[in-house]
Each structure stands twice: as structure tokens, then as C-alpha cells.
Amino acid sequence: MSDSDLVKLYSGRILELAADIPHLGRLSAPDGTAKKRSPLCGSTVTVDLTLDGDRIASFGQDVKACALGQASASVTARAIIGRTRDQVAQARAELEAMLKRGGPVPAAPFDGLEVLLPARDYANRHASILLSLDATLAAMDEALTARAAG
């Protein structure tokens, strides 16, 4: 990766998002919690959430990731409250398709992930970019499983 490629990849908007991640921090009494790690780069995202019915009511995350993973977590956090598991799974599938298969930008309210289009050419960054949505899905699964068992 050349210096000019890095400059293009780490655009001002990506760095702005990475520096301003909503819902940072852990929840005191989550319905579900999950930690996901990218084995390639070591980035981690831990998500706590509560549900109201089948929708996310509150959300907190601890993000230890590169700027791309942080930007993705920032966009995700801005869109996540009120979403169902199916909506989160759809956003995750759309983001993966955008990165790996040249698919379109994820649908609203996750369309802010468009900022990560330049990362399409850097497969080693894709796992970090997907971490926040992966952790959110796993936390939702934990919460829904606990509810079904309870």
C-alpha cells in the first residue's frame, strides 16, 4: 500500500467518524453482550444492548479498532437504536457485499457506511469494518436466546 493509497483510504470523513463514536461505553445491565475480534489485525468490538420487544432499545460499545473499524462502529451506532435483528443482519450482509463483491451501499439508515467504499480494495481491513455489526448480531442472539429460555 503506497502512501497516497493510505491517504485516500483514511479520508477526513473516516477520521472524523472514528473520533466521534456514539454510544461508547458498556451498559450496566444489558440483555445481551458479545465481543468480536478480527484475527488478522487484533481489532475488537464489545457490544452491550437491551431490547424492547424485538428492537434495540439501548446500545453501548467498547471499540478497540483501527480507524476503519472505528468509523464503521460510529456509523453503526448512529443507526442502530430501534432496529430489529433482521434489519441488522441485512445491513451486515449489504456491507459485506459492498466490500467483497462490489455490491451497492447498504440501505438507509446504514447508508453512511458508504464512507468505507475505498476500503473495498483492502481485504485485510474487511473483518475490522464488519466487527460492530457482527458483535451487535451476536449480542442480539444472546438476548433473544435468554428471553426464549427465560
N, CA and C atoms as an extended XYZ file, in Angstrom:
450
Properties=species:S:1:pos:R:3:atomname:S:1:resname:S:1:resid:I:1 pbc="F F F"
N         0.849       -1.167        0.000 N   MET     1
C         0.000        0.000        0.000 CA  MET     1
C         0.901        1.238        0.000 C   MET     1
N         0.709        2.101       -0.974 N   SER     2
C         1.526        3.300       -1.055 CA  SER     2
C         0.997        4.374       -0.110 C   SER     2
N         1.807        5.409        0.110 N   ASP     3
C         1.377        6.500        0.983 CA  ASP     3
C         0.122        7.177        0.439 C   ASP     3
N         0.043        7.352       -0.883 N   SER     4
C        -1.137        8.012       -1.449 CA  SER     4
C        -2.375        7.134       -1.285 C   SER     4
N        -2.206        5.801       -1.351 N   ASP     5
C        -3.332        4.902       -1.106 CA  ASP     5
C        -3.828        5.037        0.328 C   ASP     5
N        -2.886        5.148        1.262 N   LEU     6
C        -3.259        5.304        2.670 CA  LEU     6
C        -4.008        6.607        2.903 C   LEU     6
N        -3.539        7.674        2.272 N   VAL     7
C        -4.198        8.966        2.418 CA  VAL     7
C        -5.629        8.874        1.897 C   VAL     7
N        -5.816        8.220        0.754 N   LYS     8
C        -7.143        8.067        0.175 CA  LYS     8
C        -8.029        7.217        1.083 C   LYS     8
N        -7.455        6.130        1.615 N   LEU     9
C        -8.218        5.221        2.448 CA  LEU     9
C        -8.655        5.896        3.743 C   LEU     9
N        -7.744        6.610        4.379 N   TYR    10
C        -8.067        7.275        5.638 CA  TYR    10
C        -8.480        8.716        5.377 C   TYR    10
N        -9.612        8.866        4.713 N   SER    11
C       -10.122       10.185        4.351 CA  SER    11
C       -10.490       10.974        5.601 C   SER    11
N       -10.652       12.262        5.415 N   GLY    12
C       -11.047       13.118        6.524 CA  GLY    12
C       -12.344       12.656        7.161 C   GLY    12
N       -13.303       12.234        6.356 N   ARG    13
C       -14.600       11.804        6.896 CA  ARG    13
C       -14.445       10.544        7.750 C   ARG    13
N       -13.622        9.615        7.309 N   ILE    14
C       -13.382        8.394        8.099 CA  ILE    14
C       -12.763        8.767        9.439 C   ILE    14
N       -11.790        9.663        9.417 N   LEU    15
C       -11.140       10.072       10.667 CA  LEU    15
C       -12.091       10.844       11.577 C   LEU    15
N       -12.987       11.666       10.996 N   GLU    16
C       -13.997       12.368       11.791 CA  GLU    16
C       -14.924       11.377       12.487 C   GLU    16
N       -15.392       10.386       11.744 N   LEU    17
C       -16.280        9.377       12.320 CA  LEU    17
C       -15.567        8.587       13.416 C   LEU    17
N       -14.321        8.226       13.153 N   ALA    18
C       -13.552        7.443       14.127 CA  ALA    18
C       -13.359        8.214       15.433 C   ALA    18
N       -13.290        9.528       15.336 N   ALA    19
C       -13.073       10.361       16.519 CA  ALA    19
C       -14.374       10.687       17.257 C   ALA    19
N       -15.509       10.337       16.679 N   ASP    20
C       -16.805       10.700       17.257 CA  ASP    20
C       -17.751        9.501       17.189 C   ASP    20
N       -17.514        8.516       18.047 N   ILE    21
C       -18.312        7.294       18.051 CA  ILE    21
C       -19.406        7.435       19.114 C   ILE    21
N       -20.681        7.434       18.698 N   PRO    22
C       -21.768        7.497       19.679 CA  PRO    22
C       -21.876        6.188       20.473 C   PRO    22
N       -22.511        6.276       21.606 N   HIS    23
C       -22.816        5.101       22.436 CA  HIS    23
C       -21.563        4.343       22.853 C   HIS    23
N       -20.469        5.073       23.092 N   LEU    24
C       -19.258        4.424       23.599 CA  LEU    24
C       -19.459        4.079       25.063 C   LEU    24
N       -18.950        2.937       25.450 N   GLY    25
C       -19.041        2.511       26.835 CA  GLY    25
C       -19.948        1.312       26.979 C   GLY    25
N       -19.880        0.718       28.127 N   ARG    26
C       -20.628       -0.502       28.413 CA  ARG    26
C       -21.933       -0.157       29.130 C   ARG    26
N       -22.949       -0.984       28.940 N   LEU    27
C       -24.213       -0.841       29.653 CA  LEU    27
C       -24.123       -1.597       30.976 C   LEU    27
N       -24.792       -1.089       31.986 N   SER    28
C       -24.706       -1.716       33.313 CA  SER    28
C       -25.533       -2.992       33.414 C   SER    28
N       -26.647       -3.082       32.692 N   ALA    29
C       -27.499       -4.276       32.778 CA  ALA    29
C       -28.006       -4.670       31.394 C   ALA    29
N       -27.099       -5.150       30.529 N   PRO    30
C       -27.514       -5.485       29.166 CA  PRO    30
C       -28.339       -6.775       29.102 C   PRO    30
N       -29.189       -6.860       28.102 N   ASP    31
C       -29.899       -8.109       27.805 CA  ASP    31
C       -28.980       -9.067       27.051 C   ASP    31
N       -28.042       -8.513       26.311 N   GLY    32
C       -27.092       -9.321       25.546 CA  GLY    32
C       -25.768       -8.605       25.426 C   GLY    32
N       -24.694       -9.389       25.403 N   THR    33
C       -23.334       -8.864       25.274 CA  THR    33
C       -22.559       -9.792       24.350 C   THR    33
N       -21.721       -9.211       23.508 N   ALA    34
C       -20.844      -10.030       22.668 CA  ALA    34
C       -19.575       -9.258       22.361 C   ALA    34
N       -18.479       -9.999       22.305 N   LYS    35
C       -17.188       -9.427       21.918 CA  LYS    35
C       -16.732      -10.156       20.661 C   LYS    35
N       -16.381       -9.382       19.657 N   LYS    36
C       -15.873       -9.951       18.410 CA  LYS    36
C       -14.476       -9.398       18.154 C   LYS    36
N       -13.629      -10.253       17.590 N   ARG    37
C       -12.233       -9.891       17.337 CA  ARG    37
C       -11.864      -10.265       15.906 C   ARG    37
N       -11.135       -9.400       15.266 N   SER    38
C       -10.592       -9.686       13.944 CA  SER    38
C        -9.233      -10.355       14.134 C   SER    38
N        -9.103      -11.625       13.744 N   PRO    39
C        -7.835      -12.313       13.974 CA  PRO    39
C        -6.666      -11.697       13.198 C   PRO    39
N        -6.952      -11.081       12.066 N   LEU    40
C        -5.898      -10.537       11.218 CA  LEU    40
C        -5.209       -9.328       11.845 C   LEU    40
N        -6.007       -8.416       12.397 N   CYS    41
C        -5.426       -7.170       12.911 CA  CYS    41
C        -5.537       -7.033       14.427 C   CYS    41
N        -6.321       -7.885       15.065 N   GLY    42
C        -6.469       -7.818       16.507 CA  GLY    42
C        -7.497       -6.814       16.995 C   GLY    42
N        -8.188       -6.141       16.078 N   SER    43
C        -9.249       -5.215       16.478 CA  SER    43
C       -10.335       -5.972       17.228 C   SER    43
N       -10.929       -5.323       18.233 N   THR    44
C       -12.052       -5.919       18.952 CA  THR    44
C       -13.153       -4.892       19.140 C   THR    44
N       -14.380       -5.395       19.150 N   VAL    45
C       -15.547       -4.585       19.489 CA  VAL    45
C       -16.400       -5.415       20.433 C   VAL    45
N       -16.748       -4.820       21.569 N   THR    46
C       -17.668       -5.441       22.516 CA  THR    46
C       -18.948       -4.614       22.513 C   THR    46
N       -20.075       -5.297       22.326 N   VAL    47
C       -21.376       -4.633       22.275 CA  VAL    47
C       -22.250       -5.128       23.417 C   VAL    47
N       -22.890       -4.185       24.093 N   ASP    48
C       -23.944       -4.464       25.063 CA  ASP    48
C       -25.217       -3.843       24.500 C   ASP    48
N       -26.350       -4.521       24.704 N   LEU    49
C       -27.604       -3.929       24.256 CA  LEU    49
C       -28.761       -4.415       25.104 C   LEU    49
N       -29.815       -3.634       25.081 N   THR    50
C       -31.084       -4.058       25.655 CA  THR    50
C       -32.114       -4.024       24.535 C   THR    50
N       -33.132       -4.842       24.717 N   LEU    51
C       -34.192       -4.933       23.719 CA  LEU    51
C       -35.509       -4.444       24.303 C   LEU    51
N       -36.308       -3.854       23.442 N   ASP    52
C       -37.695       -3.537       23.746 CA  ASP    52
C       -38.484       -4.288       22.683 C   ASP    52
N       -39.094       -5.401       23.091 N   GLY    53
C       -39.707       -6.280       22.098 CA  GLY    53
C       -38.598       -6.902       21.277 C   GLY    53
N       -38.663       -6.722       19.967 N   ASP    54
C       -37.612       -7.280       19.105 CA  ASP    54
C       -36.666       -6.206       18.562 C   ASP    54
N       -36.725       -5.011       19.163 N   ARG    55
C       -35.909       -3.885       18.689 CA  ARG    55
C       -34.870       -3.464       19.735 C   ARG    55
N       -33.742       -2.953       19.250 N   ILE    56
C       -32.696       -2.472       20.143 CA  ILE    56
C       -33.177       -1.191       20.829 C   ILE    56
N       -33.182       -1.222       22.167 N   ALA    57
C       -33.627       -0.059       22.940 CA  ALA    57
C       -32.447        0.777       23.424 C   ALA    57
N       -31.384        0.107       23.862 N   SER    58
C       -30.169        0.822       24.254 CA  SER    58
C       -28.965        0.026       23.775 C   SER    58
N       -27.873        0.733       23.585 N   PHE    59
C       -26.711        0.170       22.904 CA  PHE    59
C       -25.464        0.822       23.463 C   PHE    59
N       -24.474        0.022       23.751 N   GLY    60
C       -23.177        0.533       24.159 CA  GLY    60
C       -22.100       -0.320       23.528 C   GLY    60
N       -20.974        0.294       23.228 N   GLN    61
C       -19.898       -0.489       22.633 CA  GLN    61
C       -18.540        0.007       23.099 C   GLN    61
N       -17.637       -0.954       23.213 N   ASP    62
C       -16.240       -0.678       23.522 CA  ASP    62
C       -15.474       -1.039       22.259 C   ASP    62
N       -14.866       -0.054       21.620 N   VAL    63
C       -14.238       -0.232       20.314 CA  VAL    63
C       -12.729       -0.078       20.444 C   VAL    63
N       -12.009       -1.145       20.131 N   LYS    64
C       -10.541       -1.128       20.081 CA  LYS    64
C       -10.178       -1.577       18.670 C   LYS    64
N       -10.197       -0.641       17.753 N   ALA    65
C       -10.023       -0.989       16.350 CA  ALA    65
C        -9.284        0.120       15.612 C   ALA    65
N        -8.878       -0.196       14.397 N   CYS    66
C        -8.258        0.793       13.517 CA  CYS    66
C        -9.288        1.858       13.149 C   CYS    66
N        -8.851        2.895       12.487 N   ALA    67
C        -9.756        3.983       12.108 CA  ALA    67
C       -10.926        3.490       11.266 C   ALA    67
N       -10.702        2.500       10.412 N   LEU    68
C       -11.791        1.984        9.573 CA  LEU    68
C       -12.832        1.263       10.428 C   LEU    68
N       -12.369        0.447       11.371 N   GLY    69
C       -13.286       -0.235       12.282 CA  GLY    69
C       -14.020        0.751       13.167 C   GLY    69
N       -13.318        1.803       13.598 N   GLN    70
C       -13.940        2.846       14.415 CA  GLN    70
C       -14.994        3.609       13.614 C   GLN    70
N       -14.698        3.930       12.363 N   ALA    71
C       -15.658        4.645       11.520 CA  ALA    71
C       -16.900        3.796       11.295 C   ALA    71
N       -16.709        2.508       11.050 N   SER    72
C       -17.836        1.606       10.871 CA  SER    72
C       -18.682        1.537       12.144 C   SER    72
N       -18.018        1.436       13.301 N   ALA    73
C       -18.726        1.401       14.586 CA  ALA    73
C       -19.493        2.703       14.818 C   ALA    73
N       -18.931        3.808       14.384 N   SER    74
C       -19.572        5.110       14.534 CA  SER    74
C       -20.855        5.183       13.710 C   SER    74
N       -20.771        4.783       12.446 N   VAL    75
C       -21.957        4.793       11.568 CA  VAL    75
C       -23.009        3.824       12.114 C   VAL    75
N       -22.560        2.640       12.529 N   THR    76
C       -23.481        1.646       13.070 CA  THR    76
C       -24.215        2.202       14.284 C   THR    76
N       -23.477        2.811       15.206 N   ALA    77
C       -24.089        3.331       16.432 CA  ALA    77
C       -25.128        4.411       16.148 C   ALA    77
N       -24.900        5.204       15.121 N   ARG    78
C       -25.847        6.267       14.777 CA  ARG    78
C       -27.166        5.703       14.247 C   ARG    78
N       -27.134        4.480       13.708 N   ALA    79
C       -28.312        3.911       13.047 CA  ALA    79
C       -28.976        2.783       13.829 C   ALA    79
N       -28.365        2.322       14.914 N   ILE    80
C       -28.731        1.030       15.495 CA  ILE    80
C       -29.968        1.041       16.397 C   ILE    80
N       -30.223        2.139       17.102 N   ILE    81
C       -31.359        2.169       18.030 CA  ILE    81
C       -32.674        2.008       17.249 C   ILE    81
N       -33.505        1.086       17.739 N   GLY    82
C       -34.799        0.849       17.095 CA  GLY    82
C       -34.780       -0.226       16.024 C   GLY    82
N       -33.608       -0.790       15.741 N   ARG    83
C       -33.508       -1.797       14.673 CA  ARG    83
C       -33.797       -3.208       15.199 C   ARG    83
N       -34.345       -4.031       14.311 N   THR    84
C       -34.580       -5.445       14.613 CA  THR    84
C       -33.357       -6.261       14.202 C   THR    84
N       -33.328       -7.523       14.624 N   ARG    85
C       -32.221       -8.389       14.240 CA  ARG    85
C       -32.164       -8.536       12.723 C   ARG    85
N       -33.310       -8.681       12.083 N   ASP    86
C       -33.328       -8.827       10.625 CA  ASP    86
C       -32.743       -7.591        9.936 C   ASP    86
N       -33.047       -6.413       10.455 N   GLN    87
C       -32.503       -5.183        9.855 CA  GLN    87
C       -30.992       -5.105       10.034 C   GLN    87
N       -30.495       -5.515       11.196 N   VAL    88
C       -29.051       -5.509       11.443 CA  VAL    88
C       -28.372       -6.552       10.548 C   VAL    88
N       -28.974       -7.734       10.430 N   ALA    89
C       -28.409       -8.785        9.574 CA  ALA    89
C       -28.384       -8.333        8.111 C   ALA    89
N       -29.415       -7.628        7.695 N   GLN    90
C       -29.448       -7.119        6.315 CA  GLN    90
C       -28.340       -6.095        6.094 C   GLN    90
N       -28.153       -5.186        7.050 N   ALA    91
C       -27.093       -4.182        6.922 CA  ALA    91
C       -25.729       -4.855        6.864 C   ALA    91
N       -25.533       -5.873        7.681 N   ARG    92
C       -24.256       -6.593        7.701 CA  ARG    92
C       -24.008       -7.287        6.365 C   ARG    92
N       -25.044       -7.947        5.836 N   ALA    93
C       -24.916       -8.627        4.538 CA  ALA    93
C       -24.643       -7.621        3.420 C   ALA    93
N       -25.309       -6.483        3.472 N   GLU    94
C       -25.107       -5.453        2.444 CA  GLU    94
C       -23.703       -4.853        2.541 C   GLU    94
N       -23.212       -4.633        3.764 N   LEU    95
C       -21.857       -4.097        3.934 CA  LEU    95
C       -20.829       -5.096        3.419 C   LEU    95
N       -20.997       -6.361        3.762 N   GLU    96
C       -20.065       -7.378        3.265 CA  GLU    96
C       -20.092       -7.445        1.740 C   GLU    96
N       -21.280       -7.395        1.143 N   ALA    97
C       -21.396       -7.424       -0.324 CA  ALA    97
C       -20.729       -6.198       -0.948 C   ALA    97
N       -20.893       -5.024       -0.311 N   MET    98
C       -20.262       -3.802       -0.820 CA  MET    98
C       -18.742       -3.952       -0.799 C   MET    98
N       -18.209       -4.506        0.278 N   LEU    99
C       -16.760       -4.623        0.418 CA  LEU    99
C       -16.176       -5.726       -0.444 C   LEU    99
N       -16.809       -6.886       -0.469 N   LYS   100
C       -16.201       -8.077       -1.067 CA  LYS   100
C       -16.653       -8.372       -2.497 C   LYS   100
N       -17.854       -7.891       -2.864 N   ARG   101
C       -18.388       -8.287       -4.167 CA  ARG   101
C       -18.843       -7.103       -5.022 C   ARG   101
N       -18.449       -5.909       -4.655 N   GLY   102
C       -18.817       -4.741       -5.463 CA  GLY   102
C       -20.285       -4.405       -5.390 C   GLY   102
N       -20.958       -4.832       -4.314 N   GLY   103
C       -22.380       -4.553       -4.156 CA  GLY   103
C       -22.639       -3.087       -3.864 C   GLY   103
N       -23.917       -2.723       -3.850 N   PRO   104
C       -24.275       -1.333       -3.573 CA  PRO   104
C       -24.057       -0.976       -2.104 C   PRO   104
N       -24.112        0.295       -1.827 N   VAL   105
C       -24.013        0.803       -0.461 CA  VAL   105
C       -25.209        0.272        0.333 C   VAL   105
N       -25.020       -0.085        1.604 N   PRO   106
C       -26.153       -0.539        2.411 CA  PRO   106
C       -27.296        0.475        2.414 C   PRO   106
N       -28.515       -0.059        2.530 N   ALA   107
C       -29.713        0.781        2.527 CA  ALA   107
C       -29.776        1.620        3.802 C   ALA   107
N       -30.508        2.726        3.722 N   ALA   108
C       -30.752        3.568        4.898 CA  ALA   108
C       -31.416        2.710        5.975 C   ALA   108
N       -31.099        2.934        7.228 N   PRO   109
C       -30.325        4.039        7.793 CA  PRO   109
C       -28.821        3.761        7.873 C   PRO   109
N       -28.372        2.661        7.253 N   PHE   110
C       -26.952        2.305        7.315 CA  PHE   110
C       -26.163        2.800        6.101 C   PHE   110
N       -26.750        3.699        5.326 N   ASP   111
C       -26.110        4.187        4.103 CA  ASP   111
C       -24.874        5.041        4.383 C   ASP   111
N       -24.681        5.469        5.619 N   GLY   112
C       -23.456        6.185        5.982 CA  GLY   112
C       -22.216        5.322        5.853 C   GLY   112
N       -22.405        4.004        5.770 N   LEU   113
C       -21.271        3.093        5.579 CA  LEU   113
C       -20.611        3.282        4.209 C   LEU   113
N       -21.243        4.079        3.359 N   GLU   114
C       -20.669        4.407        2.050 CA  GLU   114
C       -19.262        4.987        2.189 C   GLU   114
N       -18.991        5.658        3.307 N   VAL   115
C       -17.680        6.266        3.540 CA  VAL   115
C       -16.570        5.209        3.473 C   VAL   115
N       -16.931        3.939        3.662 N   LEU   116
C       -15.937        2.860        3.679 CA  LEU   116
C       -15.725        2.218        2.305 C   LEU   116
N       -16.342        2.757        1.279 N   LEU   117
C       -16.131        2.235       -0.080 CA  LEU   117
C       -14.659        2.124       -0.474 C   LEU   117
N       -13.801        3.104       -0.130 N   PRO   118
C       -12.391        2.972       -0.520 CA  PRO   118
C       -11.701        1.750        0.092 C   PRO   118
N       -12.245        1.174        1.147 N   ALA   119
C       -11.643        0.001        1.792 CA  ALA   119
C       -11.938       -1.285        1.030 C   ALA   119
N       -12.766       -1.190        0.026 N   ARG   120
C       -13.136       -2.346       -0.794 CA  ARG   120
C       -11.886       -3.076       -1.315 C   ARG   120
N       -10.864       -2.320       -1.665 N   ASP   121
C        -9.646       -2.896       -2.254 CA  ASP   121
C        -8.676       -3.460       -1.220 C   ASP   121
N        -9.020       -3.381        0.069 N   TYR   122
C        -8.110       -3.815        1.129 CA  TYR   122
C        -8.777       -4.910        1.960 C   TYR   122
N        -8.741       -6.135        1.425 N   ALA   123
C        -9.441       -7.261        2.049 CA  ALA   123
C        -9.006       -7.481        3.492 C   ALA   123
N        -7.755       -7.142        3.808 N   ASN   124
C        -7.261       -7.333        5.178 CA  ASN   124
C        -7.951       -6.407        6.179 C   ASN   124
N        -8.709       -5.423        5.721 N   ARG   125
C        -9.419       -4.490        6.605 CA  ARG   125
C       -10.906       -4.840        6.761 C   ARG   125
N       -11.407       -5.732        5.936 N   HIS   126
C       -12.844       -6.006        5.915 CA  HIS   126
C       -13.366       -6.539        7.248 C   HIS   126
N       -12.633       -7.451        7.884 N   ALA   127
C       -13.112       -8.029        9.152 CA  ALA   127
C       -13.278       -6.952       10.216 C   ALA   127
N       -12.344       -6.020       10.285 N   SER   128
C       -12.431       -4.936       11.258 CA  SER   128
C       -13.660       -4.060       10.992 C   SER   128
N       -13.929       -3.807        9.732 N   ILE   129
C       -15.073       -2.979        9.348 CA  ILE   129
C       -16.398       -3.662        9.714 C   ILE   129
N       -16.435       -4.981        9.673 N   LEU   130
C       -17.656       -5.739        9.970 CA  LEU   130
C       -17.859       -6.004       11.469 C   LEU   130
N       -16.842       -5.724       12.293 N   LEU   131
C       -16.888       -6.111       13.711 CA  LEU   131
C       -18.092       -5.565       14.474 C   LEU   131
N       -18.417       -4.303       14.341 N   SER   132
C       -19.502       -3.723       15.130 CA  SER   132
C       -20.834       -4.409       14.810 C   SER   132
N       -21.097       -4.623       13.539 N   LEU   133
C       -22.343       -5.312       13.168 CA  LEU   133
C       -22.307       -6.778       13.594 C   LEU   133
N       -21.146       -7.429       13.472 N   ASP   134
C       -21.022       -8.820       13.922 CA  ASP   134
C       -21.298       -8.932       15.421 C   ASP   134
N       -20.706       -8.046       16.204 N   ALA   135
C       -20.900       -8.076       17.653 CA  ALA   135
C       -22.344       -7.746       18.019 C   ALA   135
N       -22.956       -6.833       17.279 N   THR   136
C       -24.357       -6.484       17.538 CA  THR   136
C       -25.259       -7.688       17.290 C   THR   136
N       -25.034       -8.381       16.191 N   LEU   137
C       -25.838       -9.577       15.901 CA  LEU   137
C       -25.662      -10.636       16.981 C   LEU   137
N       -24.430      -10.861       17.414 N   ALA   138
C       -24.177      -11.869       18.445 CA  ALA   138
C       -24.826      -11.463       19.771 C   ALA   138
N       -24.774      -10.178       20.117 N   ALA   139
C       -25.412       -9.705       21.347 CA  ALA   139
C       -26.932       -9.841       21.258 C   ALA   139
N       -27.488       -9.557       20.091 N   MET   140
C       -28.934       -9.734       19.906 CA  MET   140
C       -29.310      -11.205       20.037 C   MET   140
N       -28.498      -12.077       19.448 N   ASP   141
C       -28.769      -13.520       19.550 CA  ASP   141
C       -28.757      -13.960       21.011 C   ASP   141
N       -27.795      -13.470       21.776 N   GLU   142
C       -27.714      -13.823       23.198 CA  GLU   142
C       -28.969      -13.338       23.932 C   GLU   142
N       -29.374      -12.108       23.673 N   ALA   143
C       -30.546      -11.544       24.339 CA  ALA   143
C       -31.819      -12.306       23.968 C   ALA   143
N       -31.969      -12.635       22.696 N   LEU   144
C       -33.171      -13.337       22.246 CA  LEU   144
C       -33.197      -14.774       22.754 C   LEU   144
N       -32.037      -15.413       22.823 N   THR   145
C       -31.953      -16.780       23.351 CA  THR   145
C       -32.290      -16.788       24.841 C   THR   145
N       -31.743      -15.815       25.575 N   ALA   146
C       -32.016      -15.734       27.012 CA  ALA   146
C       -33.513      -15.492       27.251 C   ALA   146
N       -34.120      -14.648       26.435 N   ARG   147
C       -35.546      -14.370       26.588 CA  ARG   147
C       -36.357      -15.631       26.320 C   ARG   147
N       -36.004      -16.361       25.266 N   ALA   148
C       -36.746      -17.583       24.910 CA  ALA   148
C       -36.608      -18.660       26.003 C   ALA   148
N       -35.443      -18.700       26.642 N   ALA   149
C       -35.194      -19.688       27.682 CA  ALA   149
C       -35.830      -19.282       29.008 C   ALA   149
N       -36.044      -17.970       29.190 N   GLY   150
C       -36.458      -17.431       30.469 CA  GLY   150
C       -37.903      -17.529       30.704 C   GLY   150
